[in-house]
Amino acid sequence: RSTTGTGKTATGADTSITIDCDQTVWFNATPDDDVDYWEMQVYVTDEGVTDKDFGIDTSNTVVTAMNAIGVKESGIAYGTVPLDTDSTFDGMTDPGSVTNMENKGNVIIDVLLDGTDMETGTYAGSSCTSDTDCISSDQQKWADNNVDFDWSSAGNVLVNATSPGAQTSGGEGTGCLNHSIAVRDGHTETTTDKDITWEIHIPAIQQSDSYTGTNYFISTTASCSGGPY
């Protein structure tokens, strides 16, 4: 897109006119720690004028590698779940238990998942394994690709977030999605690169209340096998 030209008007006896135009240019570049040279060559065509090659304008810059993941949902809504029961899931009518992710950076990434125990607003205990007003993180499970699953026999246990993002290797059982999420060349509000389903089991002995916790989605440039992409 060019801005309005400046210079002489195209009237009178003048046989030449000078016009200055600005052109916006986008570059797709691979991030690197070294200097990359970007080159652009411009041609102008006008009626009765031969194409003009204005030469090559070179400049250099360093493209910093940036890994980032965007999660569209602000929370995971399990709803009301009875004692000793699993939450239900229907991706069409109950999207609250699905999270959609997007690669927001300029490098291939994987995603690490972990989370905290879920507590009531008045919880003051010390051990989720014995206190009835706390639900341990391992009661939450997740599965790939927005699908229903049987909590008792399928899904991946949510790793406890004693040190969020510390599990940089392994597979889905240790909180790594094990997916190479590619770099995008465009983003919109509806862009989704990966979605997963969440379910929770409420223990048979549990205090009736509202419980909240935090689940972490951490982007990493290391694959689940432990090496870089």
N, C-alpha and C positions, 0 to 999 in steps of 0.2 A: 504494500500500500504506500503510495507516494503522497507527500504533502504538496500544497499548491506551489507551482513554480514561481520564481522571481526573476526579473530581468526586463528586457525591452518588450514592448508590446508588439504584436505581429501586425502592425499597420504602417503606412508610409512607404518610403523608398528603401528601407533597410533590407539587406539581403541575408542578414544573419541575426540570430537571436540567441542569447545565453539564458539557459534555464537551470536552476539548481533544484534537484529532487532528492528527497530522502527515502531510503528503502529499508524496511524492517526485514531482518533475516534471522531465521532460527537455525541453530546447529544441533544435530544429535551427535553427541560425542561420548566415547567410552571414558569413564573416570580413570585417572592415572595420577601417580605421584610426580611424574615428570612433566615437562612442558610439552603441550601439544600445539602444533601450528595449524591454524584454521585459515583456509584460503577461500576467497570469493572472487568471481569474475563476472563483470556486468557488461551486457550488450544493450545498446539502444537502437530501436528501429523507428524511423519516421518516413512519411511519404516522400519519395524522391531522394532519400538520403541512404547511403550505404551503411550497413551495420557498423557500429563503431566499437572497437575493443578498447576499453579504458585500462587494460592491463590488470595485473593481479595485485590486490592489496592484502598483504600478509600481516598478521598480528599473532601474538602467542598468549596463552593463558594456561592455567592449571585447573583442571576439572576435579574437584574434590569428590571422593566417593561418599555418598550419603545413603545410609540404610534407614528406612522408616516404614512403619506399618500403621495404617489407619483402620480403626474399628468403628463401623457406622453406628452401632447401638451403644447407648449410654449405660445399659444394664441388662441383666439376664433375669427375666420374669418367670419364676417357676409357678407362681400362683399359690393357691391353697392346696397343700398335700397332706392327706391323713397319715396317722401313725402307721409305721411298718408298711409303707406304700411308696411306690416310685411315682415321680411326676409323669404326666402324660405329654405327648408331643404330637402335633399335627402341623406340618409346615405350612399348610394352606390356611388354617383357621387360628393357629396359635404360634405366630412367628416370634413370640417373646423369648423362646428358648433357643433361638438361632443367632449366631453372631457372624457378620459378614466383614471380611477383611480386604484391604487393598494395599498393594505395594506402592508406597508414596515416594520411594527414593529412586536412585539411578543405578542400582546394582541388584543382582539376583539375591534374594533373601530366603531364609527360613524363619519360622516363628516358634518361640519357646512359650509354653503355657505353664503357669502355676498360680496358686491363689491362697488366700488366708482362710482360716476357720470362720464359720458364720456364727455370729453372736447376737444375742438380744441387746436392746439398748441399755439394760441394767446389769449385763454380765460382769461378774467380778471374780470368776473362778480362776483356776490355774491349770486345769487339764480337761481338754475337750473329750478325751476318751472316757472320762468318768462323770463329768458334769452334764446335767440334763438340760441346761439352758445354753448349750453351745453345740454346734454341728460341725464336725471335723471336715476338713477339705476333701478327704478321700470319699465322702459321701456324694460328691459331685463327679460326674463322668462326662466325657465328650466323645463325639464320633464324627467321622468325615462326612462331608457332602450333604448336609441338610437331610439326613435320613433318620427314621425311627429306629430304635434299637432296644434290646432287652437289657435293662440296667444290671440284672443279676448275672448275666452271662456274656455281655459284650460291652464295648466302650472302653475308654482309657481313663484311668483314675487321675483326677486333678492333683498334681504334685503340690505339696505344702510349700508355701512361699517363705521359707525361713531365710532364704537369700534370693530374692526375685531374679530370674534369669541366669542362675548359676549353672543350670543343666545345659551345657553347650554341646553335648554329644549324646549318642544313644538314639532310640527310636521313639515312637509315639507313647510307649509305656513309661518313658521317663520325661514326658512333657515336650518333646520336640515333634512338630508337625510332620517332619520328614517329607517336605515338598519344596521344590525349587520354584519359588514364585518369581516369575519373569518380570523384567522392567517394562513398564508401560510407556507407550508413546503418546498417550492422552488420558485425561481424567475428567470424569463428570460426577455429578452427585449420585448417579446410579451405578457407577463402576464397582464391580466386585471381582476379586481375584480368587478368593477362597472363602467358603462358608463351613461352619461346623455346628453340630447340634449338642445341646446340653440337657442332661437329666440329673435329678437328685433323688436320693433315697432318704426318707425320714425314719430314724430308728424307732423301734417299738416302744421304748421308754424315752419320751421327749416332752419337755415343757411346751405347752401351747403358747405361741408368741410369734412375733415377726422377727426374722433373722436376716442379717445382712453381712456381707463380706466383700472382699476385693479380689477379682481375678485379673491377672497380669498377662498382657500380650506383648512379647518382647521380640523385636526383629533382630536378626543376627546374620552376618555374612558367612558364618561357618555352617557347613552342612551337618546333618545328624551323624554322619560318619566321622565327624571330628575335623575334617579338612576344609579349607576355604573353597569357595566357588570360583 
